[in-house]
Amino acid sequence: MSSQALTRTRAHQPCAACRMLRRRCDSNCMLAPYFPGDEAEKFFGVHKVFGASNVIRMIQMVEESKKEDAVKAIIYEATSRLRDPVYGTAGTIFHLQRMVEELKMQVESMRAQVVQLQEQRNQLLGILMNVRHFDSTSSVHDSKFDGGNFMLDEDSMAYDPMTFFTENDWTF
């Protein structure tokens, strides 16, 4: 739909402000660009919190390039005031600041856990490197190891497992 067609349909439909205030909406209506007829709930909240005449005065005080942002801020403030009549947007800001602080604490906790896990990893890697270093430096030239086969002769065991416990008077 073109902007001219949109303007023509709006000319025939009253804006949400004029509809709620039951007045005729003409082409010079200051609230029509910001509160179209199909968005009546926005104007209802703004009117309930600030009143129509105060909203018109606030919009008139703002320069033309910033009016749309000002209306968005007014709508947000009115919605916040309806949700939290005491604190309004300040309550929302306080709540978000508290969430940011909690998230910062969680991040610090996670960082501490990461440092701890890195230390554990470094310790394990150090142990692993020591074991590998030990394995690579030790050479096995013992006659008991024959090509990967472990062989025992009678003299290689100092104690016989069958007689060890009875020789030393251990009872189970």
Backbone bond lengths (Angstrom), bond angles and torsions (degrees), N, CA, C in turn:
res aa  C-N    CA-C-N  psi(-1)  N-CA   C-N-CA  omega(-1)  CA-C   N-CA-C  phi
1 M - - - 1.449 - - 1.523 108.06 -
2 S 1.301 118.54 132.04 1.455 121.76 -178.20 1.525 110.64 -74.76
3 S 1.340 115.79 164.84 1.465 119.59 -178.13 1.523 111.03 -67.88
4 Q 1.337 117.92 -31.91 1.466 119.74 178.01 1.522 110.73 -68.54
5 A 1.325 116.43 -40.51 1.463 119.44 178.91 1.520 110.10 -66.89
6 L 1.328 115.57 -37.40 1.454 119.94 178.29 1.524 109.95 -65.17
7 T 1.334 117.54 -39.75 1.458 121.87 178.83 1.522 110.29 -65.21
8 R 1.321 116.94 -39.68 1.465 119.90 179.54 1.528 111.51 -65.49
9 T 1.344 117.03 -40.02 1.463 117.94 -178.89 1.522 110.06 -70.85
10 R 1.350 116.73 -32.93 1.459 118.54 176.86 1.531 111.64 -69.58
11 A 1.308 116.69 -31.86 1.462 120.16 179.48 1.522 110.28 -63.37
12 H 1.325 115.38 -31.87 1.454 118.67 179.70 1.515 112.33 -86.06
13 Q 1.346 117.13 -22.57 1.459 120.27 178.36 1.519 109.19 -102.97
14 P 1.317 117.08 133.29 1.458 117.82 177.13 1.534 110.31 -73.52
15 C 1.328 116.15 151.41 1.459 119.89 177.46 1.528 108.82 -70.66
16 A 1.301 116.36 169.29 1.471 120.72 -178.23 1.518 111.03 -62.75
17 A 1.331 117.26 -35.20 1.464 120.67 -179.73 1.526 110.83 -66.62
18 C 1.316 116.03 -49.26 1.472 119.25 -179.32 1.522 111.40 -66.56
19 R 1.297 116.63 -36.80 1.461 120.15 177.87 1.533 110.24 -62.70
20 M 1.331 116.94 -44.32 1.462 120.09 -178.38 1.528 111.48 -70.94
21 L 1.328 116.01 -37.89 1.466 120.11 -179.34 1.525 112.27 -83.87
22 R 1.319 116.15 -3.49 1.470 124.12 178.04 1.531 111.80 56.08
23 R 1.299 112.11 51.36 1.461 116.89 175.95 1.519 108.54 -128.59
24 R 1.327 114.70 164.93 1.456 120.08 -177.39 1.523 109.12 -75.34
25 C 1.326 116.06 131.21 1.457 121.57 -179.22 1.520 108.41 -97.13
26 D 1.327 116.43 110.11 1.463 119.45 179.79 1.527 110.36 -100.65
27 S 1.288 117.17 -178.09 1.466 121.84 -175.67 1.528 111.86 -70.89
28 N 1.302 118.68 -16.66 1.468 122.29 179.73 1.525 112.51 -96.20
29 C 1.304 118.26 10.34 1.466 121.26 -178.62 1.524 109.22 -62.36
30 M 1.307 116.11 123.06 1.462 121.68 -177.08 1.531 112.07 -71.52
31 L 1.311 118.33 -28.17 1.459 121.89 -175.89 1.531 113.65 -89.72
32 A 1.319 118.06 -15.22 1.460 122.06 -175.87 1.533 113.60 -58.06
33 P 1.337 120.23 -42.16 1.473 118.15 -178.82 1.533 113.06 -67.16
34 Y 1.313 117.03 -22.63 1.468 120.12 -173.70 1.527 113.41 -103.07
35 F 1.322 116.61 -21.38 1.461 120.71 -179.06 1.533 109.61 -131.20
36 P 1.339 117.20 78.04 1.475 119.85 179.01 1.532 110.97 -62.50
37 G 1.274 115.51 160.98 1.463 121.58 -175.63 1.519 114.39 -59.08
38 D 1.343 117.98 -28.62 1.465 120.08 -178.44 1.531 113.08 -87.02
39 E 1.324 117.64 2.97 1.467 121.40 178.39 1.537 110.61 -120.52
40 A 1.310 115.31 51.94 1.456 120.94 -175.34 1.526 113.04 -66.80
41 E 1.344 117.35 -30.24 1.472 119.56 -177.74 1.524 111.94 -64.64
42 K 1.340 116.82 -30.91 1.469 119.52 177.36 1.526 110.47 -64.74
43 F 1.321 115.77 -49.33 1.460 118.06 -179.50 1.521 111.15 -67.75
44 F 1.307 118.15 -34.14 1.469 120.39 178.48 1.532 110.39 -56.79
45 G 1.332 117.08 -47.29 1.465 120.28 179.65 1.512 112.24 -65.59
46 V 1.329 116.56 -42.90 1.467 120.67 179.80 1.523 110.04 -63.73
47 H 1.316 117.10 -44.40 1.467 121.35 179.77 1.529 111.13 -64.20
48 K 1.314 116.72 -40.39 1.461 120.21 -179.20 1.531 111.63 -65.01
49 V 1.327 117.46 -37.91 1.467 120.74 -177.62 1.523 111.94 -84.72
50 F 1.333 118.35 -47.44 1.461 121.10 -172.05 1.523 114.48 -106.08
51 G 1.323 117.60 -29.18 1.461 120.51 -173.84 1.511 109.95 89.83
52 A 1.316 116.30 146.85 1.462 121.58 -174.71 1.523 111.64 -65.44
53 S 1.315 118.60 -43.84 1.472 119.95 -177.26 1.529 111.31 -65.66
54 N 1.328 117.77 -36.69 1.466 119.98 177.36 1.527 111.54 -68.11
55 V 1.314 116.94 -37.15 1.467 120.71 178.16 1.526 109.39 -64.96
56 I 1.328 117.41 -42.37 1.470 120.76 178.46 1.523 109.81 -62.39
57 R 1.331 117.47 -43.43 1.465 120.80 178.04 1.530 111.77 -62.56
58 M 1.324 116.82 -42.40 1.472 119.64 179.12 1.521 110.99 -63.14
59 I 1.317 117.03 -42.20 1.464 120.52 -179.98 1.529 110.65 -66.07
60 Q 1.338 117.80 -37.82 1.461 121.30 179.54 1.528 111.78 -66.28
61 M 1.303 117.64 -30.91 1.473 121.61 -177.41 1.527 112.10 -74.36
62 V 1.306 118.18 -19.74 1.465 122.22 -176.09 1.523 109.20 -91.30
63 E 1.352 116.24 142.88 1.457 119.39 177.71 1.527 110.25 -67.40
64 E 1.294 115.39 155.91 1.468 122.92 -170.68 1.530 113.48 -55.41
65 S 1.316 117.88 -40.44 1.466 120.70 -175.79 1.538 112.71 -70.39
66 K 1.319 116.79 -18.39 1.463 120.01 -176.49 1.528 113.51 -110.41
67 K 1.311 116.97 5.35 1.469 120.23 -176.76 1.521 112.84 -63.66
68 E 1.319 116.90 -42.36 1.468 119.30 -178.57 1.530 110.86 -62.97
69 D 1.332 116.79 -42.53 1.469 120.09 177.03 1.527 111.10 -64.72
70 A 1.319 116.28 -37.24 1.469 120.19 179.04 1.530 110.69 -64.54
71 V 1.326 116.24 -41.87 1.470 119.70 178.81 1.529 110.13 -65.30
72 K 1.329 117.05 -40.39 1.467 119.37 177.10 1.523 110.91 -61.15
73 A 1.331 116.63 -39.85 1.470 120.56 178.29 1.528 110.97 -66.48
74 I 1.319 116.24 -39.78 1.476 120.19 178.59 1.523 109.98 -63.84
75 I 1.328 116.49 -43.42 1.472 120.72 179.19 1.520 109.93 -62.80
76 Y 1.321 116.67 -43.48 1.473 120.35 -179.94 1.530 110.99 -64.27
77 E 1.319 116.56 -44.14 1.468 120.50 179.33 1.532 110.39 -63.20
78 A 1.313 117.29 -42.41 1.467 120.30 179.73 1.524 110.51 -64.25
79 T 1.335 116.95 -42.92 1.463 120.34 178.52 1.523 110.61 -62.52
80 S 1.323 116.52 -41.61 1.472 120.52 178.66 1.516 111.34 -66.21
81 R 1.327 117.28 -39.79 1.473 120.74 178.32 1.525 111.84 -65.64
82 L 1.315 116.64 -36.50 1.467 118.82 177.57 1.525 110.58 -69.03
83 R 1.327 116.52 -35.85 1.456 121.23 179.32 1.528 111.07 -73.47
84 D 1.333 116.46 -42.33 1.461 122.03 -178.21 1.531 107.97 -135.37
85 P 1.336 117.16 90.56 1.470 120.70 -173.63 1.537 114.30 -62.43
86 V 1.308 118.39 -25.99 1.458 120.50 -176.87 1.523 111.53 -81.88
87 Y 1.318 117.38 -52.51 1.461 121.07 -173.00 1.527 114.42 -100.21
88 G 1.315 118.47 -26.86 1.459 121.03 179.88 1.509 112.42 59.85
89 T 1.346 116.85 -131.70 1.459 120.22 -179.24 1.521 111.29 -70.01
90 A 1.319 117.60 -26.23 1.466 119.72 177.88 1.529 110.25 -62.69
91 G 1.312 117.47 -37.11 1.461 121.03 176.06 1.515 111.72 -64.57
92 T 1.324 115.92 -39.91 1.457 120.38 177.47 1.524 110.61 -65.00
93 I 1.325 116.04 -43.27 1.470 120.81 178.90 1.526 109.93 -63.06
94 F 1.334 116.98 -44.50 1.465 120.53 178.89 1.524 110.61 -60.16
95 H 1.322 116.21 -44.52 1.462 121.12 179.25 1.532 110.79 -61.06
96 L 1.323 117.28 -44.21 1.462 120.86 179.69 1.530 111.51 -66.80
97 Q 1.345 117.03 -37.49 1.465 119.74 177.16 1.528 110.95 -64.25
98 R 1.323 116.04 -39.62 1.464 120.12 177.81 1.527 110.57 -64.17
99 M 1.333 116.21 -40.53 1.466 119.86 177.48 1.530 110.65 -63.66
100 V 1.332 117.28 -39.20 1.465 121.13 178.98 1.526 109.55 -63.52
101 E 1.327 117.54 -43.11 1.467 120.67 178.93 1.529 111.08 -63.26
102 E 1.327 117.10 -42.23 1.464 120.23 178.10 1.526 110.79 -63.40
103 L 1.318 116.51 -40.67 1.463 120.18 178.86 1.525 111.10 -67.23
104 K 1.337 117.24 -36.79 1.467 120.19 175.88 1.521 110.47 -62.27
105 M 1.336 116.60 -40.99 1.462 120.01 178.08 1.525 110.13 -64.32
106 Q 1.326 117.79 -41.01 1.459 121.10 178.04 1.528 110.74 -63.65
107 V 1.325 116.86 -39.50 1.468 120.22 178.64 1.522 109.98 -64.39
108 E 1.324 117.49 -43.74 1.465 120.47 178.50 1.524 111.01 -62.85
109 S 1.327 116.78 -40.08 1.457 120.50 177.09 1.531 110.73 -62.56
110 M 1.320 115.98 -43.09 1.459 120.33 178.98 1.530 110.80 -64.69
111 R 1.323 116.33 -39.76 1.468 119.50 178.25 1.525 110.51 -62.02
112 A 1.343 115.89 -42.31 1.463 119.50 178.45 1.532 110.36 -62.44
113 Q 1.331 116.46 -40.97 1.463 119.84 177.63 1.525 111.14 -64.55
114 V 1.318 117.20 -39.28 1.465 120.82 179.10 1.522 109.45 -63.45
115 V 1.341 117.09 -44.19 1.467 120.44 179.12 1.529 109.91 -61.54
116 Q 1.324 115.84 -44.00 1.470 120.06 179.72 1.531 110.59 -62.70
117 L 1.300 117.85 -44.09 1.465 120.95 179.37 1.533 111.46 -67.05
118 Q 1.327 117.00 -35.69 1.460 119.31 176.42 1.525 110.85 -65.14
119 E 1.336 116.02 -39.80 1.462 119.49 177.30 1.529 110.69 -63.16
120 Q 1.322 116.85 -43.82 1.464 120.51 177.93 1.533 110.27 -61.87
121 R 1.316 116.34 -42.95 1.459 120.40 178.82 1.523 110.52 -61.62
122 N 1.324 116.12 -44.39 1.466 119.67 179.74 1.521 111.33 -63.17
123 Q 1.341 116.87 -39.05 1.464 120.05 177.01 1.531 110.76 -63.36
124 L 1.328 115.41 -45.56 1.470 118.87 179.81 1.533 111.45 -65.06
125 L 1.313 116.50 -39.50 1.455 119.11 177.22 1.531 110.98 -65.28
126 G 1.335 116.02 -37.38 1.458 119.85 176.50 1.510 111.41 -63.01
127 I 1.317 116.57 -44.19 1.467 120.69 177.83 1.522 109.91 -62.95
128 L 1.317 116.81 -44.83 1.459 121.36 179.56 1.528 111.13 -62.04
129 M 1.325 116.92 -41.79 1.464 120.07 178.93 1.528 110.62 -66.26
130 N 1.337 117.48 -38.64 1.465 120.42 177.64 1.526 110.54 -63.64
131 V 1.329 116.74 -41.38 1.469 120.65 179.46 1.520 109.46 -65.09
132 R 1.323 117.20 -45.30 1.464 120.30 179.44 1.530 110.39 -64.70
133 H 1.327 115.33 -40.23 1.465 119.21 178.70 1.523 110.15 -63.45
134 F 1.318 116.17 -41.67 1.465 121.09 178.50 1.517 110.74 -63.63
135 D 1.348 115.46 -43.75 1.468 119.96 -179.81 1.521 111.07 -64.51
136 S 1.314 117.53 -38.25 1.458 119.50 -176.78 1.527 111.76 -77.48
137 T 1.335 117.84 -26.62 1.466 119.72 -179.51 1.508 112.83 -89.01
138 S 1.298 117.80 -23.03 1.460 118.87 -179.90 1.518 109.33 -85.63
139 S 1.307 115.63 132.78 1.457 119.05 177.73 1.517 108.46 -112.17
140 V 1.270 115.16 139.48 1.453 120.67 -177.21 1.528 107.49 -102.47
141 H 1.327 115.66 105.18 1.461 121.08 176.98 1.515 108.07 -124.35
142 D 1.283 116.80 48.78 1.461 121.89 -178.09 1.520 108.59 -105.14
143 S 1.250 116.77 143.46 1.467 120.80 -178.11 1.516 112.23 -72.09
144 K 1.326 117.35 -15.75 1.459 119.99 -179.57 1.534 111.45 -74.73
145 F 1.347 116.52 -21.40 1.461 120.59 177.46 1.511 107.83 -100.94
146 D 1.299 115.12 117.90 1.456 119.07 -177.45 1.523 109.16 -122.24
147 G 1.327 116.99 94.20 1.465 120.31 177.08 1.511 112.89 60.86
148 G 1.318 119.13 35.90 1.448 122.04 179.73 1.506 112.89 91.13
149 N 1.335 119.04 -5.76 1.461 120.68 178.04 1.524 108.16 -98.55
150 F 1.297 115.75 125.26 1.453 121.62 -179.03 1.522 108.80 -88.64
151 M 1.350 115.11 122.05 1.463 118.67 -177.22 1.520 108.89 -125.32
152 L 1.299 116.49 139.40 1.461 122.03 178.67 1.525 109.59 -117.65
153 D 1.291 114.43 140.27 1.465 117.61 171.13 1.516 107.95 -108.48
154 E 1.301 118.32 178.27 1.467 121.19 -174.16 1.516 112.22 -66.70
155 D 1.289 119.66 -30.42 1.459 122.25 -176.72 1.528 112.22 -83.23
156 S 1.294 118.33 -15.05 1.453 119.83 -173.96 1.524 112.60 -75.99
157 M 1.313 119.40 -23.21 1.457 120.83 177.50 1.509 109.26 -98.93
158 A 1.322 113.93 122.96 1.462 118.55 -178.67 1.512 110.63 -72.30
159 Y 1.284 117.31 -31.71 1.460 120.96 -178.26 1.504 109.94 -129.49
160 D 1.290 114.91 139.50 1.453 121.05 175.24 1.519 107.05 -85.23
161 P 1.326 119.66 125.30 1.455 120.30 -177.02 1.531 113.13 -61.38
162 M 1.300 118.02 -25.00 1.459 119.76 -179.32 1.533 111.35 -77.12
163 T 1.276 117.47 -31.61 1.463 119.68 -176.15 1.516 112.74 -106.44
164 F 1.346 119.06 -7.42 1.460 121.77 -175.26 1.523 111.68 -58.96
165 F 1.341 116.25 -50.34 1.451 119.45 -175.18 1.524 111.77 -68.28
166 T 1.282 118.28 -35.34 1.464 120.02 -179.03 1.527 111.69 -76.82
167 E 1.323 117.99 -30.89 1.458 120.56 178.56 1.506 110.74 -69.39
168 N 1.319 117.67 -32.48 1.449 120.49 -176.30 1.536 112.05 -99.17
169 D 1.293 118.92 12.59 1.471 125.31 177.65 1.537 113.57 58.45
170 W 1.281 116.16 37.26 1.452 119.12 174.75 1.511 108.62 -92.51
171 T 1.307 115.61 135.10 1.475 119.20 178.25 1.520 109.77 -120.82
172 F 1.291 113.14 140.40 1.461 118.74 178.40 1.496 110.88 -122.14
